[in-house]
Amino acid sequence: MGCSMSNLAAKFAFFPPSPATYEVKKRDSDSKLVAVSSAAAVPIPQGDDSLLNVHVIETKKGNKIVAFYLKNPYARLTILYSHGNAADLGQLYDLFVQLKINLRVNLMGYDYSGYGASTGKPSEANTYADIEAVYQCLQTEYGVSQEDLILYGQSVGSGPTLHLAAKLPRLRGVVLHSAILSGLRVLCHVKFSFCFDIYRNIRKIRKVKCPALVIHGTEDDVVNWLHGNGLWKRAREPYEPLWIKGGGHCNLELYPDYIRHLCRFVHEMENMTSQTRLKKIRDDLNLHPKPRHPPAKTTCSRSCNCWDCCSCTCKMKCWKPRWPKSSCCSSCFSCPKSSSCCSCLRKPKCSSCKSCCSCLGWPKCLSCKSCCSCLGWPKCSSCCSCFSCFGWPKCFSCCFKCSRPKCSCSCKGCCSWICCCRGCCCPKTEQRQES
């Protein structure tokens, strides 16, 4: 049902020009493919242009699509252009030349299946296969990687553009020109999608991980301005949009702001590196890495590194606490840089103990009669091992039948400070509270 409805929707979505404005032929002299205008039977362009290559590419659907590659010797980036409805490469060649020169880029434009001299029938699935085949041609024939590629989608071309952009995590940029949220949302204002809806860009825009430039006319009577605004708001890395006042659906290229804003976007994409891009993402999300060293102006009692030494007495806020010295090991917790310590806040080793371990991040001695306490914990004089349960110390002479500790007579004041806070049934503590 969904497939038949999609085919029905495709009949209302695609309007290829009929007849096509050009034909593809082989030149007699060198058998090179050239495009010839159908109306005047003259080559496109008129005369020999060594910077234009015509390709016939076979897709995984079995269709053969035509693509124009316009080379700029001074280009650093390449634009893969997916044109709008009711147009083919013969009509768009002059625009491609202007974009190639003004933006200083290489440009690859192609006709969808059923458009121009391309074979097959236009459909959503075929356009996805078309752009994937053209991208593969750019990789194999011209060595273009996704880091040097900008995808450009106009109107219905925003569908295959976002389809490919969602699959390329290292893409340089995306341009959405009079783009659509989805095919159904062009016909009626709905806030949900059906199974037969085509080009659900409203979902795919969230998967695009590169800067996205949105260009839309405020007086677009074919695709409402709200479509472009909705895509811009949902983009993960939105670029400053261009809302052309009074612009329609097919005349945005005539406004000076169009080429000016597009040139600035391409220029910034050329200068963008991985480091600057990560910095921009951190700035947008307010994510700044913690400094490895404290600020220059500190008041330390001695020279040390607050981020590496836990015994520093700086008056600044250090996230590592100061550890007290224990009676059983004199050098265990003074500084993690000492030879007897292995790490701070992890598993310190004592030179006078057999072994030290950490339970919930706190140390435990196995062979010393006095257990050391961290952060003001009490010392036990009659137990040889201690650990923490629910964040509280516990002696072997204490039993935990419930969540509150019970202390025996052999434990001399071990849990007395906890009993005052949690209401333990320790006899000594009750006597102290009554007194």
C-alpha positions as CSV (number, residue, x, y, z in Angstrom):
1,M,0.0,0.0,0.0
2,G,2.8,2.4,1.0
3,C,4.7,1.6,-2.2
4,S,1.7,2.2,-4.5
5,M,0.9,5.5,-2.7
6,S,4.5,6.6,-3.1
7,N,4.3,6.0,-6.8
8,L,1.1,8.0,-6.9
9,A,2.8,10.8,-5.0
10,A,5.7,10.7,-7.4
11,K,3.4,11.6,-10.3
12,F,2.4,14.8,-8.5
13,A,6.0,15.6,-7.3
14,F,8.1,15.3,-10.5
15,F,7.6,17.4,-13.6
16,P,10.5,16.7,-16.1
17,P,10.6,19.1,-19.0
18,S,9.3,17.6,-22.1
19,P,10.9,17.4,-24.5
20,A,14.4,17.6,-23.1
21,T,16.4,20.7,-23.9
22,Y,19.6,18.8,-24.9
23,E,21.0,15.5,-26.2
24,V,24.2,13.6,-25.6
25,K,26.2,12.5,-28.6
26,K,29.7,11.3,-29.3
27,R,32.1,13.6,-31.1
28,D,33.3,12.2,-34.4
29,S,36.9,13.4,-33.9
30,D,37.7,11.8,-30.6
31,S,34.5,10.0,-29.5
32,K,34.2,12.3,-26.6
33,L,30.7,12.8,-25.1
34,V,29.2,16.2,-25.8
35,A,25.9,17.8,-25.0
36,V,23.9,19.3,-28.0
37,S,21.0,21.7,-27.7
38,S,17.8,20.1,-29.0
39,A,16.4,23.4,-30.2
40,A,19.3,24.8,-32.2
41,A,21.3,21.6,-32.6
42,V,24.5,23.3,-31.4
43,P,26.9,22.1,-28.8
44,I,26.5,23.1,-25.2
45,P,28.6,25.2,-24.8
46,Q,29.1,26.6,-28.2
47,G,32.7,25.9,-29.1
48,D,35.1,23.5,-27.5
49,D,35.3,23.8,-23.7
50,S,38.0,21.6,-22.3
51,L,36.7,22.4,-18.7
52,L,33.4,20.7,-19.3
53,N,33.1,16.9,-19.1
54,V,29.9,15.1,-19.9
55,H,29.3,11.7,-18.1
56,V,26.7,9.0,-18.5
57,I,26.6,7.2,-15.2
58,E,24.8,3.9,-14.5
59,T,23.0,3.7,-11.2
60,K,22.3,0.7,-9.0
61,K,18.7,0.8,-10.3
62,G,19.9,0.2,-13.8
63,N,19.2,3.8,-15.1
64,K,21.7,5.8,-17.0
65,I,21.9,9.4,-15.9
66,V,23.7,12.4,-17.5
67,A,26.1,14.6,-15.4
68,F,28.0,17.7,-16.3
69,Y,31.4,18.3,-14.5
70,L,32.6,21.9,-14.8
71,K,36.2,22.3,-13.7
72,N,37.8,25.4,-12.1
73,P,41.6,25.3,-12.1
74,Y,41.7,27.5,-8.9
75,A,39.1,25.6,-7.0
76,R,39.6,24.0,-3.6
77,L,36.1,22.6,-3.1
78,T,33.5,20.9,-5.2
79,I,29.8,21.4,-5.3
80,L,27.4,18.6,-6.1
81,Y,24.3,20.3,-7.4
82,S,20.8,18.7,-7.3
83,H,18.5,20.9,-9.3
84,G,14.8,21.7,-8.8
85,N,11.7,20.5,-10.6
86,A,10.8,21.2,-14.2
87,A,14.4,21.8,-15.3
88,D,17.3,19.9,-16.8
89,L,21.0,20.4,-17.4
90,G,20.5,22.2,-20.7
91,Q,18.6,25.0,-18.9
92,L,21.0,25.1,-16.0
93,Y,24.3,25.2,-17.8
94,D,24.6,29.0,-17.8
95,L,23.9,29.1,-14.0
96,F,26.5,26.4,-13.4
97,V,29.1,28.5,-15.2
98,Q,28.3,31.6,-13.1
99,L,28.5,29.6,-9.9
100,K,31.8,28.0,-10.9
101,I,33.4,31.3,-11.6
102,N,32.0,33.4,-8.8
103,L,32.3,30.8,-6.1
104,R,35.7,29.5,-7.4
105,V,34.6,25.8,-7.1
106,N,34.3,22.7,-9.3
107,L,30.7,21.9,-10.0
108,M,29.0,18.6,-10.8
109,G,25.4,18.8,-11.9
110,Y,23.2,15.8,-12.9
111,D,19.8,15.0,-14.2
112,Y,17.5,12.7,-12.3
113,S,16.2,9.5,-13.8
114,G,13.6,10.6,-16.4
115,Y,14.9,14.1,-16.7
116,G,16.8,15.5,-19.7
117,A,18.7,12.7,-21.5
118,S,18.7,10.4,-18.4
119,T,16.8,7.1,-18.7
120,G,14.2,5.6,-16.4
121,K,11.3,7.2,-14.5
122,P,11.5,9.8,-11.8
123,S,10.8,8.5,-8.2
124,E,12.1,9.1,-4.7
125,A,14.2,5.9,-4.7
126,N,15.6,6.6,-8.1
127,T,16.8,10.1,-7.1
128,Y,18.6,8.5,-4.1
129,A,20.3,6.1,-6.4
130,D,21.2,8.9,-8.8
131,I,23.0,11.1,-6.3
132,E,24.9,8.1,-4.8
133,A,26.1,7.1,-8.3
134,V,27.2,10.7,-9.0
135,Y,29.1,10.9,-5.7
136,Q,30.8,7.7,-6.5
137,C,31.8,9.1,-9.9
138,L,33.3,12.1,-8.2
139,Q,35.4,9.8,-6.0
140,T,36.7,7.5,-8.7
141,E,37.1,9.9,-11.6
142,Y,38.2,13.1,-9.8
143,G,39.4,12.0,-6.4
144,V,36.9,14.2,-4.5
145,S,36.6,13.2,-0.8
146,Q,33.6,14.2,1.4
147,E,35.9,16.6,3.3
148,D,36.1,18.7,0.1
149,L,32.5,18.4,-1.0
150,I,29.5,20.7,-0.6
151,L,26.1,19.4,-1.4
152,Y,23.6,21.8,-2.9
153,G,19.9,21.0,-3.1
154,Q,17.3,23.2,-4.7
155,S,13.6,22.6,-4.1
156,V,12.9,18.9,-4.8
157,G,16.7,18.4,-5.0
158,S,16.9,18.9,-1.2
159,G,15.5,15.3,-0.9
160,P,18.5,13.5,-2.4
161,T,20.9,16.1,-1.0
162,L,19.9,15.4,2.6
163,H,19.7,11.7,1.9
164,L,23.4,11.7,1.0
165,A,24.4,14.3,3.6
166,A,23.0,12.1,6.4
167,K,25.4,9.3,5.3
168,L,28.6,11.4,5.1
169,P,29.8,12.4,8.6
170,R,32.8,14.4,7.4
171,L,31.0,16.4,4.7
172,R,32.2,20.0,4.3
173,G,28.8,21.7,4.0
174,V,25.2,21.7,2.8
175,V,23.2,24.3,1.0
176,L,19.4,24.1,1.0
177,H,17.8,26.3,-1.6
178,S,14.0,26.7,-1.4
179,A,14.0,23.3,0.3
180,I,11.0,21.3,1.5
181,L,10.2,19.7,4.9
182,S,8.5,16.8,3.1
183,G,6.4,16.2,0.0
184,L,3.1,16.0,1.9
185,R,3.8,19.2,3.8
186,V,4.1,21.1,0.5
187,L,0.5,20.2,-0.3
188,C,-1.0,20.7,3.1
189,H,0.0,22.0,6.5
190,V,0.3,18.9,8.7
191,K,2.5,18.2,11.7
192,F,3.0,14.5,11.1
193,S,4.1,12.1,8.3
194,F,2.3,9.3,6.6
195,C,3.9,6.1,5.1
196,F,3.4,7.5,1.6
197,D,5.1,10.8,2.3
198,I,8.2,11.4,0.2
199,Y,11.4,13.3,1.0
200,R,11.0,13.4,4.8
201,N,13.7,16.0,5.2
202,I,12.3,17.0,8.5
203,R,13.8,13.9,10.0
204,K,17.0,13.7,7.9
205,I,18.2,17.2,8.7
206,R,18.9,16.1,12.3
207,K,21.4,13.5,11.0
208,V,23.5,16.1,9.1
209,K,26.7,16.8,11.0
210,C,28.1,19.6,8.9
211,P,27.2,23.3,8.6
212,A,23.9,23.8,6.8
213,L,23.0,27.0,4.9
214,V,19.3,27.6,4.2
215,I,18.3,30.0,1.4
216,H,14.6,30.8,1.0
217,G,12.4,33.5,-0.4
218,T,9.8,35.1,1.8
219,E,7.2,35.3,-1.0
220,D,7.7,31.7,-2.2
221,D,4.2,30.6,-3.4
222,V,5.3,27.0,-4.3
223,V,7.2,26.0,-1.1
224,N,6.3,28.2,1.8
225,W,9.0,30.1,3.7
226,L,8.1,28.0,6.8
227,H,9.8,25.0,5.2
228,G,13.2,26.6,5.0
229,N,12.7,28.1,8.5
230,G,11.8,24.7,9.9
231,L,14.9,23.0,8.4
232,W,17.1,25.8,9.7
233,K,15.8,25.4,13.3
234,R,16.2,21.6,13.2
235,A,19.8,21.6,11.8
236,R,22.5,20.4,14.2
237,E,25.0,23.0,13.0
238,P,23.0,25.8,11.3
239,Y,24.8,28.5,9.3
240,E,23.4,32.0,9.2
241,P,20.4,31.7,6.9
242,L,19.5,34.0,4.0
243,W,15.8,35.0,3.8
244,I,15.4,37.0,0.6
245,K,12.6,39.5,1.0
246,G,10.2,39.4,-1.9
247,G,12.0,36.3,-3.4
248,G,9.9,33.6,-5.1
249,H,10.7,30.0,-5.8
250,C,12.7,30.2,-9.0
251,N,14.2,33.7,-9.0
252,L,16.5,33.8,-6.0
253,E,19.6,33.7,-8.2
254,L,18.7,37.2,-9.5
255,Y,19.1,38.9,-6.1
256,P,22.6,40.3,-5.3
257,D,22.3,38.9,-1.7
258,Y,22.2,35.4,-3.1
259,I,25.6,35.2,-4.6
260,R,27.1,37.4,-1.9
261,H,25.9,35.2,0.9
262,L,26.8,32.1,-0.9
263,C,30.3,33.3,-1.6
264,R,30.8,34.0,2.1
265,F,29.6,30.5,3.0
266,V,31.9,28.8,0.5
267,H,34.9,31.0,1.7
268,E,34.3,30.0,5.3
269,M,34.0,26.4,4.3
270,E,37.4,26.6,2.5
271,N,39.1,28.1,5.6
272,M,37.4,25.7,8.0
273,T,39.6,23.0,9.6
274,S,38.8,20.2,12.0
275,Q,40.3,22.2,14.9
276,T,38.3,25.4,14.1
277,R,35.2,23.3,13.6
278,L,35.5,21.6,17.0
279,K,36.1,25.0,18.6
280,K,33.0,26.4,17.1
281,I,31.0,23.4,18.3
282,R,32.3,23.9,21.9
283,D,31.5,27.6,21.7
284,D,28.0,26.9,20.6
285,L,27.4,24.3,23.3
286,N,29.4,26.2,25.9
287,L,31.7,23.2,26.3
288,H,35.2,24.3,27.3
289,P,37.9,21.7,28.4
290,K,39.2,22.0,32.0
291,P,42.7,23.6,32.1
292,R,45.5,21.3,32.9
293,H,47.1,23.8,35.2
294,P,45.7,26.4,37.6
295,P,45.7,30.1,36.8
296,A,48.9,32.0,37.1
297,K,47.7,34.0,40.1
298,T,47.4,31.7,43.1
299,T,48.3,31.8,46.8
300,C,50.1,28.6,47.5
301,S,52.1,28.0,50.7
302,R,54.6,26.1,48.6
303,S,55.3,25.5,44.9
304,C,53.2,22.6,43.6
305,N,50.7,21.6,40.9
306,C,47.2,21.8,42.3
307,W,45.9,19.4,39.7
308,D,48.5,16.7,40.3
309,C,49.1,16.9,44.1
310,C,46.5,16.4,46.7
311,S,48.4,17.9,49.6
312,C,48.4,21.4,48.2
313,T,47.1,24.1,50.5
314,C,46.0,26.6,47.9
315,K,43.1,28.8,48.6
316,M,41.5,28.1,45.2
317,K,38.9,25.4,44.6
318,C,40.8,22.2,43.9
319,W,38.6,19.2,43.2
320,K,41.1,16.8,44.9
321,P,40.9,16.8,48.7
322,R,43.8,17.0,51.1
323,W,44.5,13.6,52.6
324,P,45.6,13.2,56.2
325,K,48.6,11.0,57.3
326,S,47.7,7.8,59.0
327,S,49.5,6.3,62.0
328,C,50.3,3.0,60.2
329,C,51.8,4.5,57.1
330,S,53.6,7.8,57.3
331,S,53.9,8.6,53.6
332,C,50.9,7.0,52.1
333,F,48.5,10.0,51.7
334,S,50.8,13.0,51.8
335,C,51.3,13.3,48.1
336,P,50.6,10.9,45.2
337,K,53.9,11.7,43.7
338,S,55.8,9.8,46.4
339,S,57.4,6.5,45.7
340,S,55.0,4.6,48.0
341,C,51.8,6.0,46.3
342,C,50.5,4.7,43.0
343,S,47.6,7.1,42.3
344,C,45.6,9.8,43.9
345,L,41.9,9.1,44.6
346,R,42.3,5.6,43.3
347,K,44.4,2.8,44.9
348,P,47.3,4.1,47.1
349,K,49.9,1.6,48.4
350,C,51.4,1.9,51.8
351,S,55.0,1.0,52.5
352,S,54.3,-0.3,56.0
353,C,51.1,-2.3,55.1
354,K,50.8,-5.5,53.2
355,S,48.3,-4.1,50.8
356,C,45.8,-1.3,50.5
357,C,42.7,-1.4,48.5
358,S,39.8,1.1,47.9
359,C,36.2,0.5,48.5
360,L,34.1,3.2,46.9
361,G,37.3,5.2,46.5
362,W,38.5,4.9,50.2
363,P,41.6,3.0,51.5
364,K,41.5,-0.1,53.7
365,C,44.5,-1.4,55.7
366,L,44.8,-5.2,56.4
367,S,47.7,-5.4,58.7
368,C,47.7,-2.2,60.8
369,K,45.8,-2.0,64.1
370,S,44.8,1.6,63.6
371,C,42.8,2.3,60.5
372,C,43.4,5.6,58.9
373,S,40.4,7.8,58.2
374,C,39.9,10.1,55.3
375,L,38.0,13.4,55.4
376,G,37.5,13.3,59.2
377,W,36.5,9.7,59.6
378,P,37.0,8.2,63.1
379,K,39.8,5.8,63.9
380,C,39.2,2.3,65.3
381,S,41.6,1.0,67.9
382,S,40.3,-2.5,68.2
383,C,39.7,-3.6,64.7
384,C,42.2,-4.7,62.0
385,S,40.1,-4.0,59.0
386,C,37.6,-1.4,58.0
387,F,35.6,-0.6,54.9
388,S,32.6,1.5,53.9
389,C,28.9,0.5,53.5
390,F,26.5,3.1,52.1
391,G,29.3,5.6,52.6
392,W,29.9,4.9,56.3
393,P,32.8,3.0,58.0
394,K,32.1,-0.3,59.6
395,C,34.2,-2.6,61.9
396,F,34.2,-6.4,61.9
397,S,32.8,-6.2,65.4
398,C,29.8,-4.4,64.1
399,C,26.9,-6.1,62.4
400,F,24.5,-4.8,59.7
401,K,21.1,-6.5,59.9
402,C,19.5,-3.4,58.7
403,S,20.6,-0.1,57.2
404,R,21.6,1.3,60.6
405,P,24.9,0.1,62.2
406,K,25.1,-1.6,65.6
407,C,28.3,-1.3,67.5
408,S,29.5,-3.8,70.1
409,C,31.4,-3.1,73.3
410,S,34.7,-4.0,71.7
411,C,34.4,-1.1,69.3
412,K,35.5,1.9,71.2
413,G,33.6,4.9,69.8
414,C,34.0,3.8,66.2
415,C,30.5,4.6,65.1
416,S,29.6,7.0,67.8
417,W,29.6,10.1,65.5
418,I,27.4,8.2,63.0
419,C,25.0,7.1,65.7
420,C,24.3,10.6,66.6
421,C,23.3,11.4,63.1
422,R,21.4,8.3,62.2
423,G,20.0,7.1,65.4
424,C,22.1,3.9,65.9
425,C,21.3,1.6,68.8
426,C,24.8,1.7,70.1
427,P,24.7,1.5,73.9
428,K,27.5,4.0,74.4
429,T,25.9,6.4,72.1
430,E,22.5,6.2,73.8
431,Q,24.1,6.7,77.2
432,R,25.9,9.8,75.8
433,Q,22.7,11.1,74.3
434,E,20.8,10.6,77.5
435,S,23.5,12.3,79.5
